[in-house]
């Protein structure tokens, strides 16, 4: 997902979109934190799916050209 997002932002030349990539990097320790908190694996998958959807939506929205 991260590589696809980077490729999309490079082709669209979106500068604001790099904040979404930074958001992805910040979210990397979330699965580890959920594992240490003894959250069930099914709940972990749902949480991570929702977080990935939010970051993906941010990449898509940031990759759109700004209107004049």
PDB file of N, CA, C and O in Angstrom:
ATOM      1  N   UNK A   1       0.829  -1.192   0.000  1.00  0.00           N
ATOM      2  CA  UNK A   1       0.000   0.000   0.000  1.00  0.00           C
ATOM      3  C   UNK A   1       0.874   1.256   0.000  1.00  0.00           C
ATOM      4  O   UNK A   1       0.574   2.231  -0.689  1.00  0.00           O
ATOM      5  N   UNK A   2       1.943   1.222   0.770  1.00  0.00           N
ATOM      6  CA  UNK A   2       2.808   2.390   0.867  1.00  0.00           C
ATOM      7  C   UNK A   2       3.492   2.684  -0.465  1.00  0.00           C
ATOM      8  O   UNK A   2       3.600   3.843  -0.864  1.00  0.00           O
ATOM      9  N   UNK A   3       3.954   1.642  -1.153  1.00  0.00           N
ATOM     10  CA  UNK A   3       4.640   1.832  -2.433  1.00  0.00           C
ATOM     11  C   UNK A   3       3.665   2.364  -3.484  1.00  0.00           C
ATOM     12  O   UNK A   3       4.028   3.220  -4.292  1.00  0.00           O
ATOM     13  N   UNK A   4       2.449   1.867  -3.475  1.00  0.00           N
ATOM     14  CA  UNK A   4       1.433   2.358  -4.418  1.00  0.00           C
ATOM     15  C   UNK A   4       1.110   3.819  -4.127  1.00  0.00           C
ATOM     16  O   UNK A   4       0.947   4.617  -5.049  1.00  0.00           O
ATOM     17  N   UNK A   5       1.017   4.164  -2.860  1.00  0.00           N
ATOM     18  CA  UNK A   5       0.751   5.557  -2.489  1.00  0.00           C
ATOM     19  C   UNK A   5       1.866   6.487  -2.915  1.00  0.00           C
ATOM     20  O   UNK A   5       1.606   7.587  -3.404  1.00  0.00           O
ATOM     21  N   UNK A   6       3.106   6.058  -2.736  1.00  0.00           N
ATOM     22  CA  UNK A   6       4.246   6.879  -3.157  1.00  0.00           C
ATOM     23  C   UNK A   6       4.241   7.052  -4.665  1.00  0.00           C
ATOM     24  O   UNK A   6       4.472   8.154  -5.164  1.00  0.00           O
ATOM     25  N   UNK A   7       3.981   5.972  -5.398  1.00  0.00           N
ATOM     26  CA  UNK A   7       3.937   6.062  -6.863  1.00  0.00           C
ATOM     27  C   UNK A   7       2.830   7.013  -7.322  1.00  0.00           C
ATOM     28  O   UNK A   7       3.027   7.798  -8.249  1.00  0.00           O
ATOM     29  N   UNK A   8       1.679   6.941  -6.675  1.00  0.00           N
ATOM     30  CA  UNK A   8       0.562   7.819  -7.030  1.00  0.00           C
ATOM     31  C   UNK A   8       0.935   9.286  -6.789  1.00  0.00           C
ATOM     32  O   UNK A   8       0.664  10.144  -7.629  1.00  0.00           O
ATOM     33  N   UNK A   9       1.548   9.564  -5.655  1.00  0.00           N
ATOM     34  CA  UNK A   9       1.911  10.942  -5.333  1.00  0.00           C
ATOM     35  C   UNK A   9       3.013  11.463  -6.255  1.00  0.00           C
ATOM     36  O   UNK A   9       3.031  12.648  -6.588  1.00  0.00           O
ATOM     37  N   UNK A  10       3.926  10.593  -6.666  1.00  0.00           N
ATOM     38  CA  UNK A  10       4.969  11.018  -7.597  1.00  0.00           C
ATOM     39  C   UNK A  10       4.384  11.354  -8.968  1.00  0.00           C
ATOM     40  O   UNK A  10       4.784  12.338  -9.589  1.00  0.00           O
ATOM     41  N   UNK A  11       3.449  10.549  -9.435  1.00  0.00           N
ATOM     42  CA  UNK A  11       2.868  10.816 -10.751  1.00  0.00           C
ATOM     43  C   UNK A  11       1.964  12.043 -10.728  1.00  0.00           C
ATOM     44  O   UNK A  11       1.875  12.762 -11.724  1.00  0.00           O
ATOM     45  N   UNK A  12       1.305  12.286  -9.625  1.00  0.00           N
ATOM     46  CA  UNK A  12       0.399  13.438  -9.526  1.00  0.00           C
ATOM     47  C   UNK A  12       1.129  14.706  -9.089  1.00  0.00           C
ATOM     48  O   UNK A  12       0.557  15.796  -9.118  1.00  0.00           O
ATOM     49  N   UNK A  13       2.390  14.563  -8.686  1.00  0.00           N
ATOM     50  CA  UNK A  13       3.199  15.683  -8.191  1.00  0.00           C
ATOM     51  C   UNK A  13       2.493  16.428  -7.057  1.00  0.00           C
ATOM     52  O   UNK A  13       2.429  17.657  -7.037  1.00  0.00           O
ATOM     53  N   UNK A  14       1.973  15.653  -6.126  1.00  0.00           N
ATOM     54  CA  UNK A  14       1.252  16.225  -4.986  1.00  0.00           C
ATOM     55  C   UNK A  14       2.225  16.464  -3.839  1.00  0.00           C
ATOM     56  O   UNK A  14       2.914  15.548  -3.389  1.00  0.00           O
ATOM     57  N   UNK A  15       2.270  17.671  -3.388  1.00  0.00           N
ATOM     58  CA  UNK A  15       3.179  17.998  -2.283  1.00  0.00           C
ATOM     59  C   UNK A  15       2.533  17.744  -0.931  1.00  0.00           C
ATOM     60  O   UNK A  15       3.203  17.297   0.000  1.00  0.00           O
ATOM     61  N   UNK A  16       1.259  18.018  -0.811  1.00  0.00           N
ATOM     62  CA  UNK A  16       0.569  17.813   0.457  1.00  0.00           C
ATOM     63  C   UNK A  16       0.410  16.324   0.765  1.00  0.00           C
ATOM     64  O   UNK A  16       0.265  15.935   1.924  1.00  0.00           O
ATOM     65  N   UNK A  17       0.437  15.523  -0.245  1.00  0.00           N
ATOM     66  CA  UNK A  17       0.234  14.091  -0.073  1.00  0.00           C
ATOM     67  C   UNK A  17       1.319  13.403   0.733  1.00  0.00           C
ATOM     68  O   UNK A  17       1.098  12.320   1.277  1.00  0.00           O
ATOM     69  N   UNK A  18       2.473  14.012   0.814  1.00  0.00           N
ATOM     70  CA  UNK A  18       3.542  13.392   1.582  1.00  0.00           C
ATOM     71  C   UNK A  18       3.204  13.349   3.062  1.00  0.00           C
ATOM     72  O   UNK A  18       3.797  12.565   3.802  1.00  0.00           O
ATOM     73  N   UNK A  19       2.270  14.169   3.508  1.00  0.00           N
ATOM     74  CA  UNK A  19       1.809  14.083   4.893  1.00  0.00           C
ATOM     75  C   UNK A  19       1.096  12.749   5.144  1.00  0.00           C
ATOM     76  O   UNK A  19       1.159  12.203   6.245  1.00  0.00           O
ATOM     77  N   UNK A  20       0.425  12.237   4.125  1.00  0.00           N
ATOM     78  CA  UNK A  20      -0.224  10.936   4.257  1.00  0.00           C
ATOM     79  C   UNK A  20       0.808   9.828   4.387  1.00  0.00           C
ATOM     80  O   UNK A  20       0.619   8.879   5.147  1.00  0.00           O
ATOM     81  N   UNK A  21       1.896   9.953   3.645  1.00  0.00           N
ATOM     82  CA  UNK A  21       2.964   8.954   3.768  1.00  0.00           C
ATOM     83  C   UNK A  21       3.571   9.025   5.172  1.00  0.00           C
ATOM     84  O   UNK A  21       3.867   7.998   5.783  1.00  0.00           O
ATOM     85  N   UNK A  22       3.748  10.227   5.665  1.00  0.00           N
ATOM     86  CA  UNK A  22       4.250  10.388   7.023  1.00  0.00           C
ATOM     87  C   UNK A  22       3.272   9.765   8.027  1.00  0.00           C
ATOM     88  O   UNK A  22       3.682   9.148   9.010  1.00  0.00           O
ATOM     89  N   UNK A  23       1.992   9.936   7.763  1.00  0.00           N
ATOM     90  CA  UNK A  23       0.981   9.308   8.618  1.00  0.00           C
ATOM     91  C   UNK A  23       1.097   7.794   8.616  1.00  0.00           C
ATOM     92  O   UNK A  23       0.889   7.151   9.646  1.00  0.00           O
ATOM     93  N   UNK A  24       1.427   7.223   7.471  1.00  0.00           N
ATOM     94  CA  UNK A  24       1.626   5.780   7.384  1.00  0.00           C
ATOM     95  C   UNK A  24       2.812   5.351   8.232  1.00  0.00           C
ATOM     96  O   UNK A  24       2.750   4.344   8.937  1.00  0.00           O
ATOM     97  N   UNK A  25       3.877   6.111   8.160  1.00  0.00           N
ATOM     98  CA  UNK A  25       5.062   5.764   8.942  1.00  0.00           C
ATOM     99  C   UNK A  25       4.809   5.896  10.435  1.00  0.00           C
ATOM    100  O   UNK A  25       5.365   5.142  11.233  1.00  0.00           O
ATOM    101  N   UNK A  26       3.978   6.846  10.807  1.00  0.00           N
ATOM    102  CA  UNK A  26       3.651   7.019  12.226  1.00  0.00           C
ATOM    103  C   UNK A  26       2.787   5.861  12.721  1.00  0.00           C
ATOM    104  O   UNK A  26       2.847   5.499  13.896  1.00  0.00           O
ATOM    105  N   UNK A  27       1.983   5.278  11.828  1.00  0.00           N
ATOM    106  CA  UNK A  27       1.071   4.198  12.220  1.00  0.00           C
ATOM    107  C   UNK A  27       1.740   2.828  12.268  1.00  0.00           C
ATOM    108  O   UNK A  27       1.099   1.853  12.659  1.00  0.00           O
ATOM    109  N   UNK A  28       3.000   2.729  11.886  1.00  0.00           N
ATOM    110  CA  UNK A  28       3.677   1.434  11.874  1.00  0.00           C
ATOM    111  C   UNK A  28       3.672   0.759  13.252  1.00  0.00           C
ATOM    112  O   UNK A  28       3.446  -0.450  13.312  1.00  0.00           O
ATOM    113  N   UNK A  29       3.905   1.462  14.345  1.00  0.00           N
ATOM    114  CA  UNK A  29       3.923   0.756  15.644  1.00  0.00           C
ATOM    115  C   UNK A  29       2.543   0.393  16.196  1.00  0.00           C
ATOM    116  O   UNK A  29       2.464  -0.217  17.263  1.00  0.00           O
ATOM    117  N   UNK A  30       1.480   0.737  15.523  1.00  0.00           N
ATOM    118  CA  UNK A  30       0.136   0.452  16.045  1.00  0.00           C
ATOM    119  C   UNK A  30      -0.101  -1.044  16.226  1.00  0.00           C
ATOM    120  O   UNK A  30      -0.621  -1.430  17.273  1.00  0.00           O
ATOM    121  N   UNK A  31       0.251  -1.922  15.262  1.00  0.00           N
ATOM    122  CA  UNK A  31       0.014  -3.358  15.504  1.00  0.00           C
ATOM    123  C   UNK A  31       0.785  -3.895  16.704  1.00  0.00           C
ATOM    124  O   UNK A  31       0.290  -4.761  17.425  1.00  0.00           O
ATOM    125  N   UNK A  32       1.985  -3.387  16.918  1.00  0.00           N
ATOM    126  CA  UNK A  32       2.775  -3.830  18.063  1.00  0.00           C
ATOM    127  C   UNK A  32       2.109  -3.379  19.360  1.00  0.00           C
ATOM    128  O   UNK A  32       2.041  -4.137  20.327  1.00  0.00           O
ATOM    129  N   UNK A  33       1.620  -2.144  19.373  1.00  0.00           N
ATOM    130  CA  UNK A  33       0.941  -1.641  20.564  1.00  0.00           C
ATOM    131  C   UNK A  33      -0.333  -2.431  20.847  1.00  0.00           C
ATOM    132  O   UNK A  33      -0.650  -2.708  22.003  1.00  0.00           O
ATOM    133  N   UNK A  34      -1.059  -2.792  19.797  1.00  0.00           N
ATOM    134  CA  UNK A  34      -2.274  -3.586  19.994  1.00  0.00           C
ATOM    135  C   UNK A  34      -1.939  -4.980  20.514  1.00  0.00           C
ATOM    136  O   UNK A  34      -2.674  -5.530  21.335  1.00  0.00           O
ATOM    137  N   UNK A  35      -0.836  -5.550  20.042  1.00  0.00           N
ATOM    138  CA  UNK A  35      -0.434  -6.874  20.521  1.00  0.00           C
ATOM    139  C   UNK A  35      -0.034  -6.812  21.992  1.00  0.00           C
ATOM    140  O   UNK A  35      -0.383  -7.700  22.769  1.00  0.00           O
ATOM    141  N   UNK A  36       0.699  -5.763  22.377  1.00  0.00           N
ATOM    142  CA  UNK A  36       1.085  -5.625  23.782  1.00  0.00           C
ATOM    143  C   UNK A  36      -0.118  -5.341  24.680  1.00  0.00           C
ATOM    144  O   UNK A  36      -0.086  -5.649  25.871  1.00  0.00           O
ATOM    145  N   UNK A  37      -1.171  -4.761  24.121  1.00  0.00           N
ATOM    146  CA  UNK A  37      -2.377  -4.472  24.895  1.00  0.00           C
ATOM    147  C   UNK A  37      -3.320  -5.677  24.958  1.00  0.00           C
ATOM    148  O   UNK A  37      -4.418  -5.586  25.509  1.00  0.00           O
ATOM    149  N   UNK A  38      -2.885  -6.801  24.393  1.00  0.00           N
ATOM    150  CA  UNK A  38      -3.666  -8.040  24.379  1.00  0.00           C
ATOM    151  C   UNK A  38      -5.028  -7.877  23.711  1.00  0.00           C
ATOM    152  O   UNK A  38      -6.027  -8.429  24.172  1.00  0.00           O
ATOM    153  N   UNK A  39      -5.058  -7.123  22.632  1.00  0.00           N
ATOM    154  CA  UNK A  39      -6.277  -6.983  21.833  1.00  0.00           C
ATOM    155  C   UNK A  39      -6.401  -8.223  20.953  1.00  0.00           C
ATOM    156  O   UNK A  39      -5.407  -8.691  20.398  1.00  0.00           O
ATOM    157  N   UNK A  40      -7.599  -8.750  20.823  1.00  0.00           N
ATOM    158  CA  UNK A  40      -7.809  -9.958  20.021  1.00  0.00           C
ATOM    159  C   UNK A  40      -7.408  -9.718  18.571  1.00  0.00           C
ATOM    160  O   UNK A  40      -7.471  -8.592  18.077  1.00  0.00           O
ATOM    161  N   UNK A  41      -6.999 -10.781  17.899  1.00  0.00           N
ATOM    162  CA  UNK A  41      -6.495 -10.646  16.537  1.00  0.00           C
ATOM    163  C   UNK A  41      -7.582 -10.175  15.572  1.00  0.00           C
ATOM    164  O   UNK A  41      -7.288  -9.431  14.636  1.00  0.00           O
ATOM    165  N   UNK A  42      -8.813 -10.590  15.779  1.00  0.00           N
ATOM    166  CA  UNK A  42      -9.898 -10.134  14.902  1.00  0.00           C
ATOM    167  C   UNK A  42     -10.143  -8.639  15.036  1.00  0.00           C
ATOM    168  O   UNK A  42     -10.383  -7.949  14.045  1.00  0.00           O
ATOM    169  N   UNK A  43     -10.080  -8.150  16.249  1.00  0.00           N
ATOM    170  CA  UNK A  43     -10.257  -6.718  16.495  1.00  0.00           C
ATOM    171  C   UNK A  43      -9.062  -5.946  15.941  1.00  0.00           C
ATOM    172  O   UNK A  43      -9.222  -4.846  15.411  1.00  0.00           O
ATOM    173  N   UNK A  44      -7.868  -6.520  16.064  1.00  0.00           N
ATOM    174  CA  UNK A  44      -6.678  -5.879  15.493  1.00  0.00           C
ATOM    175  C   UNK A  44      -6.819  -5.706  13.987  1.00  0.00           C
ATOM    176  O   UNK A  44      -6.490  -4.650  13.447  1.00  0.00           O
ATOM    177  N   UNK A  45      -7.304  -6.734  13.314  1.00  0.00           N
ATOM    178  CA  UNK A  45      -7.465  -6.658  11.866  1.00  0.00           C
ATOM    179  C   UNK A  45      -8.464  -5.584  11.469  1.00  0.00           C
ATOM    180  O   UNK A  45      -8.247  -4.870  10.490  1.00  0.00           O
ATOM    181  N   UNK A  46      -9.542  -5.461  12.207  1.00  0.00           N
ATOM    182  CA  UNK A  46     -10.539  -4.432  11.906  1.00  0.00           C
ATOM    183  C   UNK A  46      -9.947  -3.041  12.118  1.00  0.00           C
ATOM    184  O   UNK A  46     -10.137  -2.154  11.285  1.00  0.00           O
ATOM    185  N   UNK A  47      -9.240  -2.848  13.215  1.00  0.00           N
ATOM    186  CA  UNK A  47      -8.634  -1.542  13.504  1.00  0.00           C
ATOM    187  C   UNK A  47      -7.615  -1.179  12.435  1.00  0.00           C
ATOM    188  O   UNK A  47      -7.598  -0.049  11.947  1.00  0.00           O
ATOM    189  N   UNK A  48      -6.762  -2.137  12.069  1.00  0.00           N
ATOM    190  CA  UNK A  48      -5.736  -1.861  11.066  1.00  0.00           C
ATOM    191  C   UNK A  48      -6.348  -1.622   9.686  1.00  0.00           C
ATOM    192  O   UNK A  48      -5.837  -0.809   8.915  1.00  0.00           O
ATOM    193  N   UNK A  49      -7.442  -2.325   9.370  1.00  0.00           N
ATOM    194  CA  UNK A  49      -8.135  -2.089   8.107  1.00  0.00           C
ATOM    195  C   UNK A  49      -8.690  -0.666   8.050  1.00  0.00           C
ATOM    196  O   UNK A  49      -8.570   0.009   7.028  1.00  0.00           O
ATOM    197  N   UNK A  50      -9.295  -0.216   9.140  1.00  0.00           N
ATOM    198  CA  UNK A  50      -9.844   1.139   9.175  1.00  0.00           C
ATOM    199  C   UNK A  50      -8.746   2.201   9.081  1.00  0.00           C
ATOM    200  O   UNK A  50      -8.909   3.206   8.389  1.00  0.00           O
ATOM    201  N   UNK A  51      -7.631   1.977   9.775  1.00  0.00           N
ATOM    202  CA  UNK A  51      -6.521   2.927   9.698  1.00  0.00           C
ATOM    203  C   UNK A  51      -5.924   2.966   8.292  1.00  0.00           C
ATOM    204  O   UNK A  51      -5.585   4.039   7.793  1.00  0.00           O
ATOM    205  N   UNK A  52      -5.795   1.805   7.654  1.00  0.00           N
ATOM    206  CA  UNK A  52      -5.284   1.770   6.281  1.00  0.00           C
ATOM    207  C   UNK A  52      -6.239   2.477   5.330  1.00  0.00           C
ATOM    208  O   UNK A  52      -5.796   3.142   4.394  1.00  0.00           O
ATOM    209  N   UNK A  53      -7.538   2.343   5.554  1.00  0.00           N
ATOM    210  CA  UNK A  53      -8.513   3.029   4.714  1.00  0.00           C
ATOM    211  C   UNK A  53      -8.419   4.540   4.878  1.00  0.00           C
ATOM    212  O   UNK A  53      -8.544   5.278   3.901  1.00  0.00           O
ATOM    213  N   UNK A  54      -8.201   5.001   6.093  1.00  0.00           N
ATOM    214  CA  UNK A  54      -8.072   6.440   6.337  1.00  0.00           C
ATOM    215  C   UNK A  54      -6.832   6.994   5.656  1.00  0.00           C
ATOM    216  O   UNK A  54      -6.886   8.045   5.016  1.00  0.00           O
ATOM    217  N   UNK A  55      -5.713   6.288   5.792  1.00  0.00           N
ATOM    218  CA  UNK A  55      -4.478   6.752   5.157  1.00  0.00           C
ATOM    219  C   UNK A  55      -4.605   6.687   3.641  1.00  0.00           C
ATOM    220  O   UNK A  55      -4.148   7.597   2.950  1.00  0.00           O
ATOM    221  N   UNK A  56      -5.211   5.640   3.114  1.00  0.00           N
ATOM    222  CA  UNK A  56      -5.420   5.531   1.665  1.00  0.00           C
ATOM    223  C   UNK A  56      -6.301   6.648   1.132  1.00  0.00           C
ATOM    224  O   UNK A  56      -6.028   7.209   0.070  1.00  0.00           O
ATOM    225  N   UNK A  57      -7.354   6.971   1.866  1.00  0.00           N
ATOM    226  CA  UNK A  57      -8.217   8.083   1.452  1.00  0.00           C
ATOM    227  C   UNK A  57      -7.455   9.401   1.485  1.00  0.00           C
ATOM    228  O   UNK A  57      -7.647  10.254   0.619  1.00  0.00           O
ATOM    229  N   UNK A  58      -6.591   9.568   2.484  1.00  0.00           N
ATOM    230  CA  UNK A  58      -5.763  10.777   2.549  1.00  0.00           C
ATOM    231  C   UNK A  58      -4.825  10.886   1.364  1.00  0.00           C
ATOM    232  O   UNK A  58      -4.624  11.976   0.828  1.00  0.00           O
ATOM    233  N   UNK A  59      -4.243   9.758   0.945  1.00  0.00           N
ATOM    234  CA  UNK A  59      -3.354   9.763  -0.215  1.00  0.00           C
ATOM    235  C   UNK A  59      -4.124  10.117  -1.477  1.00  0.00           C
ATOM    236  O   UNK A  59      -3.649  10.908  -2.292  1.00  0.00           O
ATOM    237  N   UNK A  60      -5.296   9.543  -1.645  1.00  0.00           N
ATOM    238  CA  UNK A  60      -6.098   9.831  -2.843  1.00  0.00           C
ATOM    239  C   UNK A  60      -6.534  11.292  -2.862  1.00  0.00           C
ATOM    240  O   UNK A  60      -6.435  11.956  -3.894  1.00  0.00           O
ATOM    241  N   UNK A  61      -7.016  11.795  -1.728  1.00  0.00           N
ATOM    242  CA  UNK A  61      -7.463  13.190  -1.682  1.00  0.00           C
ATOM    243  C   UNK A  61      -6.311  14.156  -1.878  1.00  0.00           C
ATOM    244  O   UNK A  61      -6.467  15.184  -2.537  1.00  0.00           O
ATOM    245  N   UNK A  62      -5.159  13.839  -1.314  1.00  0.00           N
ATOM    246  CA  UNK A  62      -4.002  14.722  -1.450  1.00  0.00           C
ATOM    247  C   UNK A  62      -3.435  14.679  -2.866  1.00  0.00           C
ATOM    248  O   UNK A  62      -2.803  15.640  -3.305  1.00  0.00           O
ATOM    249  N   UNK A  63      -3.650  13.588  -3.579  1.00  0.00           N
ATOM    250  CA  UNK A  63      -3.138  13.455  -4.929  1.00  0.00           C
ATOM    251  C   UNK A  63      -3.978  14.162  -5.969  1.00  0.00           C
ATOM    252  O   UNK A  63      -3.564  14.280  -7.122  1.00  0.00           O
ATOM    253  N   UNK A  64      -5.146  14.631  -5.586  1.00  0.00           N
ATOM    254  CA  UNK A  64      -5.990  15.358  -6.537  1.00  0.00           C
ATOM    255  C   UNK A  64      -5.436  16.761  -6.758  1.00  0.00           C
ATOM    256  O   UNK A  64      -4.961  17.392  -5.813  1.00  0.00           O
ATOM    257  N   UNK A  65      -5.489  17.247  -7.967  1.00  0.00           N
ATOM    258  CA  UNK A  65      -4.986  18.606  -8.207  1.00  0.00           C
ATOM    259  C   UNK A  65      -5.891  19.647  -7.547  1.00  0.00           C
ATOM    260  O   UNK A  65      -7.104  19.465  -7.451  1.00  0.00           O
ATOM    261  N   UNK A  66      -5.287  20.720  -7.103  1.00  0.00           N
ATOM    262  CA  UNK A  66      -6.050  21.804  -6.483  1.00  0.00           C
ATOM    263  C   UNK A  66      -6.782  22.596  -7.559  1.00  0.00           C
ATOM    264  O   UNK A  66      -6.264  22.810  -8.655  1.00  0.00           O
ATOM    265  N   UNK A  67      -7.973  23.017  -7.231  1.00  0.00           N
ATOM    266  CA  UNK A  67      -8.748  23.848  -8.172  1.00  0.00           C
ATOM    267  C   UNK A  67      -8.319  25.292  -8.032  1.00  0.00           C
ATOM    268  O   UNK A  67      -7.999  25.746  -6.933  1.00  0.00           O
ATOM    269  N   UNK A  68      -8.311  25.998  -9.108  1.00  0.00           N
ATOM    270  CA  UNK A  68      -7.925  27.426  -9.090  1.00  0.00           C
ATOM    271  C   UNK A  68      -9.071  28.297  -8.650  1.00  0.00           C
ATOM    272  O   UNK A  68      -8.926  29.517  -8.577  1.00  0.00           O
TER     273      UNK A  68
END
